[in-house]
């Protein structure tokens, strides 16, 4: 039996590899985003804890002013670290969005080649059906001629 051969199969495989690479890049940015968001939540939790400790230190009395200053400085240091994480997170989100667009483009490019392959396969199958029908018709005609010849020889 004749087998369908798509001439652009290597192009399709290349497009699939490009799409997989785009998926890997997007996944890497997503993992990085999740880690940074987790760090940010941790910093926010520590800042809230430092502020609660500061309120407690201030509420106890004037004697713990040095401790209150240390608490305030610790809270500010954590806020600076959290701000730095926010900036890094914003950059990661921009790169993730760019990677998402690249993935969508890679998917469109792959689907275009797949659509071409599907149309060519449908045309090939249709052509194969027509050929088989023509061969069957030819065999019927030949059988009919053979039967007619045998019938004519038999009656003469």
N, CA and C of each residue as an Amber inpcrd file, in Angstrom:
protein
   468
   0.8350000  -1.1800000   0.0000000   0.0000000   0.0000000   0.0000000
   0.8810000   1.2450000   0.0000000   0.4660000   2.2280000  -0.7240000
   1.2040000   3.4800000  -0.8260000   1.0170000   4.2550000   0.4750000
   2.0900000   4.8700000   0.9430000   2.0470000   5.6110000   2.1980000
   2.1710000   7.1030000   1.9190000   1.4320000   7.8940000   2.6870000
   1.4770000   9.3520000   2.5450000   2.8220000   9.8620000   3.0420000
   3.4260000  10.7510000   2.2730000   4.6870000  11.3730000   2.6670000
   4.5020000  12.8870000   2.6330000   4.6350000  13.5160000   3.8020000
   4.5220000  14.9690000   3.9070000   5.9120000  15.5510000   3.7070000
   6.0750000  16.3200000   2.6470000   7.3960000  16.8410000   2.2950000
   7.9450000  17.8210000   3.3290000   7.0730000  18.4360000   4.1140000
   7.5250000  19.4140000   5.1050000   7.5620000  18.8260000   6.5210000
   7.6970000  17.5140000   6.6180000   7.7230000  16.8530000   7.9300000
   8.8730000  17.3830000   8.7870000  10.0310000  17.6020000   8.1860000
  11.1670000  18.1170000   8.9610000  10.8840000  19.5320000   9.4660000
  10.1830000  20.3270000   8.6800000   9.8070000  21.6760000   9.1210000
   8.8340000  21.5730000  10.2920000   7.8900000  20.6450000  10.2000000
   6.9320000  20.4470000  11.2910000   7.6580000  20.0310000  12.5690000
   8.5950000  19.1060000  12.4710000   9.3630000  18.6680000  13.6540000
  10.1400000  19.8410000  14.2490000  10.7240000  20.6740000  13.3880000
  11.4680000  21.8380000  13.8800000  10.5280000  22.7920000  14.6040000
   9.3420000  22.9980000  14.0610000   8.3590000  23.8890000  14.7020000
   7.9130000  23.3120000  16.0440000   7.7700000  21.9990000  16.1160000
   7.3950000  21.3640000  17.3860000   8.5000000  21.5480000  18.4220000
   9.7640000  21.3920000  17.9860000  10.8840000  21.5970000  18.9110000
  10.9360000  23.0470000  19.3880000  10.6890000  23.9940000  18.4840000
  10.6820000  25.4130000  18.8630000   9.5720000  25.6850000  19.8780000
   8.4230000  25.0690000  19.6690000   7.3130000  25.2500000  20.6160000
   7.6700000  24.6570000  21.9810000   8.2820000  23.4880000  21.9930000
   8.6760000  22.8700000  23.2610000   9.7030000  23.7310000  23.9910000
  10.6360000  24.3050000  23.2430000  11.6340000  25.1920000  23.8540000
  10.9580000  26.4280000  24.4370000   9.9900000  26.9800000  23.7280000
   9.2500000  28.1400000  24.2380000   8.4820000  27.7580000  25.5060000
   7.9390000  26.5440000  25.5460000   7.2380000  26.0750000  26.7540000
   8.2040000  25.9640000  27.9300000   9.4120000  25.4460000  27.6650000
  10.4100000  25.3220000  28.7310000  10.8020000  26.6920000  29.2780000
  10.9960000  27.6630000  28.3800000  11.3660000  29.0080000  28.8300000
  10.2570000  29.6220000  29.6740000   9.0180000  29.4820000  29.2220000
   7.8900000  30.0200000  29.9830000   7.8100000  29.3490000  31.3530000
   7.9920000  28.0390000  31.3930000   7.9360000  27.3150000  32.6660000
   9.0400000  27.7850000  33.6160000  10.2260000  28.0630000  33.0760000
  11.3270000  28.5480000  33.9170000  10.9730000  29.8970000  34.5350000
  10.3900000  30.7920000  33.7480000   9.9850000  32.0930000  34.2900000
   8.8730000  31.9240000  35.3230000   7.9610000  30.9990000  35.0870000
   6.8890000  30.7520000  36.0530000   7.4610000  30.2310000  37.3710000
   8.4270000  29.3090000  37.2810000   9.0570000  28.7960000  38.5080000
   9.7560000  29.9250000  39.2590000  10.4750000  30.7600000  38.5220000
  11.1750000  31.8830000  39.1460000  10.1740000  32.8410000  39.7970000
   9.0590000  33.0840000  39.1240000   8.0270000  33.9710000  39.6730000
   7.4650000  33.4000000  40.9710000   7.1960000  32.1100000  40.9930000
   6.6470000  31.4690000  42.1920000   7.6250000  31.5900000  43.3580000
   8.9090000  31.3660000  43.0910000   9.9240000  31.4760000  44.1450000
   9.9750000  32.9030000  44.6810000   9.9940000  33.8800000  43.7760000
  10.0660000  35.2800000  44.2060000   8.8200000  35.6890000  44.9860000
   7.6580000  35.2510000  44.5410000   6.4340000  35.5820000  45.2770000
   6.4480000  34.9510000  46.6620000   6.9980000  33.7620000  46.7640000
   7.1200000  33.1110000  48.0680000   8.0710000  33.9030000  48.9660000
   9.2000000  34.3430000  48.4060000  10.1350000  35.1710000  49.1740000
   9.4580000  36.4570000  49.6340000   8.7050000  37.0650000  48.7350000
   8.0220000  38.3150000  49.0590000   7.0130000  38.1020000  50.1910000
   6.2530000  37.0130000  50.1220000   5.3130000  36.7170000  51.2130000
   6.0590000  36.5130000  52.5290000   7.2070000  35.8460000  52.4580000
   8.0230000  35.6510000  53.6630000   8.4930000  36.9770000  54.2360000
   8.9720000  37.8690000  53.3720000   9.4000000  39.1920000  53.8400000
   8.2230000  39.9580000  54.4420000   7.0790000  39.8960000  53.7900000
   5.9070000  40.6060000  54.3080000   5.5030000  40.0670000  55.6750000
   5.5780000  38.7660000  55.8330000   5.2530000  38.1670000  57.1310000
   6.2540000  38.6390000  58.1930000   7.5500000  38.6460000  57.8440000
   8.5670000  39.0910000  58.8030000   8.3960000  40.5720000  59.1350000
   8.0530000  41.3850000  58.1420000   7.8280000  42.8180000  58.3870000
   6.6610000  43.0000000  59.3520000   5.5880000  42.2710000  59.1240000
   4.4400000  42.3580000  60.0320000   4.8340000  41.9370000  61.4420000
   5.6510000  40.8910000  61.5390000   6.1060000  40.4370000  62.8580000
   6.9910000  41.4890000  63.5140000   7.8880000  42.0930000  62.7430000
   8.7580000  43.1470000  63.2850000   7.9300000  44.3350000  63.7560000
   6.9210000  44.7060000  63.0110000   6.0600000  45.8320000  63.4140000
   5.2950000  45.4980000  64.6940000   4.8290000  44.2670000  64.7920000
   4.1350000  43.8600000  66.0240000   5.0990000  43.9040000  67.2040000
   6.3290000  43.4380000  66.9800000   7.3410000  43.4910000  68.0400000
   7.6520000  44.9350000  68.4130000   7.6990000  45.8310000  67.4130000
   7.9670000  47.2490000  67.6640000   6.8430000  47.8600000  68.4980000
   5.5980000  47.5560000  68.1420000   4.4700000  48.0790000  68.9250000
   4.5500000  47.5870000  70.3700000   4.9420000  46.3460000  70.5170000
   5.0660000  45.7850000  71.8590000   6.1940000  46.4670000  72.6280000
   7.3300000  46.6960000  71.9550000   8.4730000  47.3420000  72.6160000
   8.1450000  48.7740000  73.0080000   7.4170000  49.4860000  72.1680000
   7.0450000  50.8700000  72.4750000   6.0280000  50.8920000  73.6110000
   5.1520000  49.9440000  73.6250000   4.1010000  49.9070000  74.6400000
   4.6200000  49.5840000  76.0260000   5.7660000  48.9010000  76.1350000
   6.2940000  48.4840000  77.4330000   6.7870000  49.6840000  78.2310000
   7.4440000  50.6060000  77.5600000   7.9330000  51.7740000  78.2940000
   9.1480000  52.3890000  77.6440000   9.6340000  53.4550000  78.2740000
  10.7400000  54.2330000  77.7260000  12.0550000  53.4830000  77.8260000
  12.1850000  52.5600000  78.7340000  13.4370000  51.8530000  78.9590000
  13.8830000  51.0240000  77.7750000  12.9830000  50.6530000  76.9180000
  13.3260000  49.8030000  75.7820000  13.4190000  50.5990000  74.4850000
  13.8270000  51.8500000  74.5680000  13.9310000  52.6900000  73.3760000
  14.9820000  52.1470000  72.4060000  16.0840000  51.6430000  72.9180000
  17.1350000  51.0770000  72.0600000  16.6010000  49.8370000  71.3360000
  15.8540000  49.0350000  72.0410000  15.2730000  47.8400000  71.4220000
  14.2580000  48.2390000  70.3580000  13.5050000  49.3040000  70.6310000
  12.5260000  49.7870000  69.6580000  13.2290000  50.2790000  68.4010000
  14.3660000  50.9690000  68.5780000  15.1280000  51.4570000  67.4270000
  15.6440000  50.2750000  66.6040000  16.1330000  49.2470000  67.2650000
  16.6150000  48.0510000  66.5600000  15.4760000  47.3860000  65.7850000
  14.3150000  47.3260000  66.4010000  13.1540000  46.7360000  65.7260000
  12.7800000  47.5440000  64.4900000  12.7880000  48.8620000  64.6200000
  12.4320000  49.7310000  63.4910000  13.4390000  49.5670000  62.3610000
  14.7290000  49.5220000  62.6990000  15.7650000  49.3450000  61.6700000
  15.6350000  47.9810000  60.9840000  15.3270000  46.9650000  61.7710000
  15.1440000  45.6290000  61.1920000  13.9610000  45.6380000  60.2290000
  12.8970000  46.3090000  60.6200000  11.7160000  46.3960000  59.7720000
  12.0330000  47.1320000  58.4730000  12.7950000  48.2190000  58.5760000
  13.1840000  48.9660000  57.3680000  14.0910000  48.1340000  56.4620000
  15.0130000  47.3800000  57.0640000  15.8880000  46.5140000  56.2730000
  15.0970000  45.4580000  55.5150000  14.1250000  44.8860000  56.1880000
  13.2740000  43.8980000  55.5210000  12.4500000  44.5420000  54.4110000
  11.9840000  45.7660000  54.6490000  11.2030000  46.4670000  53.6240000
  12.0640000  46.7230000  52.3870000  13.3460000  47.0830000  52.5900000
  14.2490000  47.2940000  51.4440000  14.4610000  45.9910000  50.6710000
  14.6420000  44.8950000  51.4020000  14.8090000  43.5920000  50.7360000
  13.5430000  43.2220000  49.9640000  12.3890000  43.4830000  50.5640000
  11.1200000  43.1910000  49.8880000  10.9800000  44.0450000  48.6360000
  11.3720000  45.3180000  48.7170000  11.3140000  46.1950000  47.5430000
  12.2160000  45.6720000  46.4220000  13.4020000  45.1740000  46.8020000
  14.3150000  44.6220000  45.7950000  13.6830000  43.3970000  45.1300000
  13.0230000  42.5570000  45.9170000  12.3650000  41.3740000  45.3580000
  11.2340000  41.7940000  44.4270000  10.5030000  42.8480000  44.7930000
   9.4130000  43.3410000  43.9410000   9.9630000  43.7780000  42.5860000
  11.1120000  44.4650000  42.5880000  11.7090000  44.9020000  41.3170000
  12.1320000  43.7080000  40.4620000  12.7580000  42.7310000  41.0900000
  13.1680000  41.5250000  40.3560000  11.9310000  40.8030000  39.8280000
  10.8970000  40.7230000  40.6600000   9.6540000  40.0640000  40.2650000
   9.0160000  40.7580000  39.0680000   9.0460000  42.0740000  39.0540000
   8.4820000  42.8150000  37.9150000   9.2300000  42.4700000  36.6290000
  10.5570000  42.3810000  36.7090000  11.3450000  42.0040000  35.5330000
  11.0330000  40.5930000  35.0700000  10.9010000  39.6800000  36.0200000
  10.5720000  38.2910000  35.6830000   9.1960000  38.2260000  35.0260000
   8.2490000  39.0040000  35.5480000   6.8950000  38.9980000  34.9700000
   6.9080000  39.5380000  33.5400000   7.7220000  40.5580000  33.2880000
   7.8310000  41.0760000  31.9090000   8.4290000  40.0190000  30.9830000
   9.4920000  39.3700000  31.4410000  10.1170000  38.3240000  30.6120000
   9.1680000  37.1350000  30.4310000   8.3960000  36.8170000  31.4650000
   7.4050000  35.7410000  31.3590000   6.3490000  36.0900000  30.3210000
   5.8870000  37.3430000  30.3300000   4.8850000  37.7670000  29.3490000
   5.4380000  37.6830000  27.9300000   6.7000000  38.0760000  27.7680000
   7.3520000  37.9670000  26.4580000   7.4680000  36.4980000  26.0490000
   7.8180000  35.6460000  27.0060000   7.9270000  34.2060000  26.7240000
   6.5630000  33.6240000  26.3680000   5.5110000  34.1070000  27.0160000
   4.1550000  33.6290000  26.7070000   3.7820000  34.0100000  25.2740000
   4.1320000  35.2300000  24.8660000   3.8620000  35.6590000  23.4860000
   4.6620000  34.8260000  22.4900000   5.9180000  34.5300000  22.8370000
   6.7510000  33.7010000  21.9570000   6.1620000  32.2970000  21.8310000
   5.6350000  31.7680000  22.9260000   5.0020000  30.4470000  22.8790000
   3.7680000  30.4790000  21.9880000   2.9510000  31.5120000  22.1280000
   1.7470000  31.6230000  21.2870000   2.1400000  31.6950000  19.8130000
   3.2070000  32.4320000  19.5100000   3.6760000  32.5340000  18.1240000
   4.1780000  31.1780000  17.6260000   4.9320000  30.4760000  18.4600000
   5.4440000  29.1530000  18.0770000   4.2930000  28.1770000  17.8370000
   3.2510000  28.2700000  18.6570000   2.0890000  27.3960000  18.4740000
   1.3810000  27.7110000  17.1600000   1.2370000  29.0010000  16.8430000
   0.5940000  29.3830000  15.5780000   1.3990000  28.8580000  14.3900000
   2.7150000  28.9720000  14.4770000   3.5690000  28.5160000  13.3750000
   3.4630000  26.9980000  13.1950000   3.4450000  26.2600000  14.3050000
   3.3040000  24.8000000  14.2220000   1.9390000  24.4280000  13.6570000
   0.8960000  25.0730000  14.1440000  -0.4520000  24.7480000  13.6850000
  -0.6330000  25.0610000  12.2060000   0.0560000  26.0740000  11.7050000
  -0.0350000  26.3890000  10.2760000   0.5080000  25.2280000   9.4460000
   1.6500000  24.6740000   9.8570000   2.2350000  23.5380000   9.1270000
   1.3580000  22.2990000   9.3050000   0.8180000  22.0930000  10.5060000
  -0.0750000  20.9490000  10.7100000  -1.3200000  21.0620000   9.8370000
  -1.8490000  22.2660000   9.7120000  -3.0170000  22.4680000   8.8510000
  -2.7000000  22.1320000   7.4060000  -1.5180000  22.5510000   6.9520000
  -1.0870000  22.2310000   5.5900000  -0.9610000  20.7170000   5.4210000
  -0.3580000  20.0680000   6.4150000  -0.2180000  18.6060000   6.3560000
  -1.5930000  17.9320000   6.3030000  -2.5170000  18.4050000   7.1370000
  -3.8520000  17.8030000   7.1730000  -4.5750000  17.9700000   5.8390000
  -4.4370000  19.1470000   5.2320000  -5.0790000  19.3670000   3.9240000
  -4.4510000  18.4820000   2.8550000  -3.1200000  18.3660000   2.8720000
  -2.4520000  17.5120000   1.8930000  -2.8190000  16.0450000   2.1070000
  -2.9310000  15.6280000   3.3610000  -3.3140000  14.2450000   3.6530000
  -4.7330000  13.9690000   3.1600000  -5.6420000  14.9030000   3.3750000
  -7.0230000  14.7280000   2.9050000  -7.0570000  14.6360000   1.3830000
  -6.2830000  15.4840000   0.7070000  -6.2330000  15.4430000  -0.7590000
  -5.6260000  14.1200000  -1.2270000  -4.5770000  13.6540000  -0.5480000
  -3.9330000  12.3930000  -0.9070000  -4.9120000  11.2280000  -0.7360000
  -5.6450000  11.2190000   0.3850000  -6.6220000  10.1480000   0.6190000
  -7.7170000  10.1660000  -0.4420000  -8.1720000  11.3550000  -0.7940000
  -9.1980000  11.4830000  -1.8280000  -8.6680000  10.9480000  -3.1580000
  -7.4380000  11.2960000  -3.4820000  -6.8170000  10.8170000  -4.7170000
  -6.6670000   9.2960000  -4.6780000  -6.2700000   8.7600000  -3.5290000
  -6.1340000   7.3080000  -3.3980000  -7.4830000   6.6180000  -3.6050000
  -8.5420000   7.1910000  -3.0180000  -9.8810000   6.6190000  -3.1940000
 -10.2820000   6.6140000  -4.6670000 -10.0280000   7.7320000  -5.3570000
 -10.3620000   7.8110000  -6.7900000  -9.5860000   6.7620000  -7.5800000
  -8.3280000   6.5850000  -7.2720000  -7.5150000   5.5890000  -7.9790000
  -8.0460000   4.1760000  -7.7370000  -8.3610000   3.8950000  -6.4710000
  -8.8900000   2.5630000  -6.1580000 -10.2190000   2.3240000  -6.8610000
 -11.0670000   3.3440000  -6.8850000 -12.3490000   3.2090000  -7.5760000
 -12.1330000   2.9980000  -9.0720000 -11.1740000   3.7180000  -9.6540000
 -10.8810000   3.5560000 -11.0800000 -10.3500000   2.1490000 -11.3510000
  -9.4730000   1.6480000 -10.4740000  -8.9560000   0.2900000 -10.6310000
 -10.0800000  -0.7400000 -10.5120000 -10.9530000  -0.5340000  -9.5320000
 -12.0900000  -1.4540000  -9.3690000 -12.9940000  -1.4200000 -10.5940000
 -13.2640000  -0.2230000 -11.1030000 -14.0870000  -0.0980000 -12.3090000
 -13.4290000  -0.8230000 -13.4770000 -12.1260000  -0.6660000 -13.6190000
 -11.3930000  -1.3180000 -14.7090000 -11.4760000  -2.8350000 -14.5690000
 -11.3590000  -3.3280000 -13.3300000 -11.4520000  -4.7710000 -13.1110000
 -12.8510000  -5.2850000 -13.4430000 -13.8830000  -4.5290000 -13.1120000
 -15.2590000  -4.9230000 -13.4290000 -15.4440000  -4.9730000 -14.9380000
 -14.9290000  -3.9610000 -15.6400000 -15.0500000  -3.9230000 -17.1060000
 -14.3160000  -5.1110000 -17.7140000 -13.1050000  -5.3880000 -17.2240000
 -12.3340000  -6.5120000 -17.7560000 -13.0490000  -7.8330000 -17.4860000
 -13.6110000  -7.9900000 -16.2960000 -14.3360000  -9.2050000 -15.9600000
 -15.5740000  -9.3380000 -16.8460000 -16.2590000  -8.2310000 -17.0630000
 -17.4470000  -8.2450000 -17.9130000 -17.0660000  -8.6470000 -19.3440000
 -15.9720000  -8.0820000 -19.8640000 -15.5100000  -8.4390000 -21.2140000
 -15.1530000  -9.9180000 -21.2800000 -14.4630000 -10.3870000 -20.2270000
 -14.0590000 -11.7890000 -20.1970000 -15.2890000 -12.6950000 -20.1680000
 -16.2620000 -12.3250000 -19.3460000 -17.5010000 -13.1090000 -19.2780000
 -18.2510000 -13.0480000 -20.6000000 -18.2830000 -11.8810000 -21.2280000
 -18.9800000 -11.7220000 -22.5120000 -18.2820000 -12.5570000 -23.5800000
 -16.9570000 -12.5890000 -23.5740000 -16.2060000 -13.3740000 -24.5450000
 -16.4740000 -14.8610000 -24.3320000 -16.4260000 -15.2970000 -23.0760000
 -16.7040000 -16.7000000 -22.7810000 -18.1290000 -17.0740000 -23.1730000
 -19.0610000 -16.1860000 -22.9150000 -20.4640000 -16.4270000 -23.2440000
 -20.6420000 -16.5070000 -24.7660000 -19.9580000 -15.6380000 -25.4980000
 -20.0580000 -15.6300000 -26.9670000 -19.4340000 -16.8970000 -27.5400000
 -18.3060000 -17.3480000 -26.9900000 -17.6560000 -18.5590000 -27.4750000
 -18.5050000 -19.7860000 -27.1520000 -19.1590000 -19.7490000 -26.0520000
 -19.9750000 -20.8680000 -25.6250000 -21.2040000 -21.0330000 -26.5150000
 -21.7640000 -19.9170000 -27.0180000 -22.9530000 -19.9560000 -27.8610000
 -22.6100000 -20.1580000 -29.3400000 -21.4370000 -20.1260000 -29.7120000
 -21.1140000 -20.3290000 -31.1220000 -20.6790000 -21.7140000 -31.4430000
